[in-house]
């Protein structure tokens, strides 16, 4: 191995130790009730003050605020709630991302175009599958079926 190999090995070990983990850039989207441009400016100012926020975009029409940077969703949500406005994490996803976008839980009139409310997969399954007892109740093969048929 020699002296050159040993020095190279030690320098590789030291370079690994010196590297710090960088936080990954995250995007946090919030639904905030905003009525006017003044509300939008206030929200943008407060969210820009969050530690690690690189950019803040406010869409008054959709009532959406998007924060990008090295931020945590809890801290951004807490900062937005300090404005005394109704705040929640952005609940909408494109309708192509949901298994059953037409169930009652997912449909929302206030959703942006081509978006539905994000719902857990388990809630849509129980709502769309029919119970076997209902299908057998009116079956021709069931001798105890409804006699009116």
C-alpha positions in Angstrom: 0.0 0.0 0.0 2.7 2.6 0.7 2.7 6.1 2.0 0.7 7.5 -0.9 -2.1 5.0 -0.4 -2.2 5.6 3.4 -2.4 9.4 3.0 -5.2 9.0 0.4 -7.1 6.7 2.8 -6.8 9.1 5.7 -7.9 12.1 3.5 -10.9 10.1 2.4 -11.9 9.4 6.0 -11.5 13.1 6.9 -13.6 14.3 4.0 -16.4 12.0 5.0 -16.4 13.3 8.5 -16.4 17.0 7.5 -19.5 16.7 5.2 -22.6 17.9 6.9 -26.1 16.8 6.0 -28.0 19.4 4.2 -31.7 19.8 4.8 -33.7 19.0 1.7 -35.8 21.7 0.2 -39.5 21.2 0.9 -42.6 22.8 -0.4 -45.4 23.4 2.1 -48.8 24.5 0.7 -51.5 26.0 2.9 -55.1 27.0 2.4 -55.6 30.4 4.0 -58.8 32.4 4.0 -57.8 35.7 2.5 -60.3 38.4 1.4 -58.2 41.2 -0.1 -54.7 42.2 -1.2 -53.9 43.5 2.3 -54.6 40.0 3.7 -52.3 38.5 1.0 -49.5 40.9 1.8 -49.8 40.2 5.6 -49.7 36.4 5.0 -46.7 36.8 2.6 -44.8 38.9 5.1 -45.4 36.5 8.0 -44.5 33.4 6.0 -41.3 35.1 4.6 -40.2 35.5 8.2 -40.2 31.7 8.8 -36.6 30.5 9.4 -35.4 28.7 6.2 -38.1 30.0 3.9 -36.5 30.8 0.5 -39.6 31.8 -1.5 -43.3 32.5 -0.7 -46.0 32.6 -3.3 -49.6 33.7 -2.4 -52.5 33.0 -4.8 -55.5 35.1 -3.6 -57.9 33.5 -6.1 -57.3 30.0 -4.9 -56.6 31.2 -1.3 -53.4 29.3 -1.4 -49.9 30.1 0.0 -46.9 28.1 -1.0 -43.6 28.2 1.0 -40.4 26.7 -0.5 -37.2 26.2 1.4 -35.6 24.4 4.3 -38.8 24.6 6.4 -41.0 22.3 8.5 -44.7 22.1 7.9 -45.5 22.5 11.6 -43.5 25.8 11.8 -45.1 27.2 8.7 -48.6 26.2 9.9 -47.9 27.9 13.3 -46.7 31.1 11.6 -49.7 31.2 9.4 -52.0 30.7 12.4 -50.4 33.7 14.0 -52.2 35.9 11.5 -55.5 34.9 13.1 -56.9 33.6 9.8 -58.4 30.2 9.1 -55.5 28.0 8.0 -55.1 24.3 7.0 -52.7 22.3 5.0 -53.5 22.3 1.3 -56.2 19.5 1.0 -56.5 19.2 -2.8 -54.7 16.9 -5.2 -55.1 16.4 -8.9 -58.1 14.0 -9.5 -55.8 11.6 -11.4 -54.0 10.9 -8.1 -57.1 9.6 -6.3 -58.4 6.1 -6.8 -62.1 7.1 -6.7 -62.4 10.8 -7.2 -66.2 10.8 -7.4 -67.0 9.6 -3.9 -68.8 12.0 -1.6 -65.7 12.6 0.6 -63.4 13.6 -2.3 -65.8 15.9 -4.2 -65.6 19.5 -3.2 -67.3 22.5 -5.0 -64.6 24.9 -3.8 -61.7 22.8 -5.2 -59.7 24.3 -8.0 -60.3 22.9 -11.5 -59.2 19.3 -12.0 -58.6 18.9 -8.3 -60.4 16.9 -5.6 -60.0 16.7 -1.8 -57.3 14.2 -0.7 -59.0 11.2 1.0 -57.4 8.1 2.5 -57.7 5.0 0.2 -59.4 3.0 2.9 -62.4 5.4 3.2 -63.1 5.1 -0.6 -62.9 1.3 -0.6 -65.6 0.9 2.0 -67.9 3.4 0.4 -67.7 1.9 -3.1 -68.0 -1.8 -2.3 -71.5 -3.1 -2.0 -72.4 -5.4 0.8 -73.2 -9.0 -0.3 -76.3 -9.2 1.8 -77.9 -6.4 -0.3 -77.1 -8.1 -3.6 -78.4 -11.5 -2.5 -81.6 -10.0 -1.0 -83.1 -9.5 -4.5 -81.4 -12.3 -6.3 -83.5 -14.8 -8.4 -81.4 -17.6 -6.9 -82.4 -16.8 -3.3 -85.6 -18.6 -2.4 -86.3 -16.1 0.4 -86.0 -13.1 -1.9 -88.6 -10.5 -2.2 -91.9 -12.0 -3.5 -92.9 -8.8 -5.2 -90.3 -9.2 -7.9 
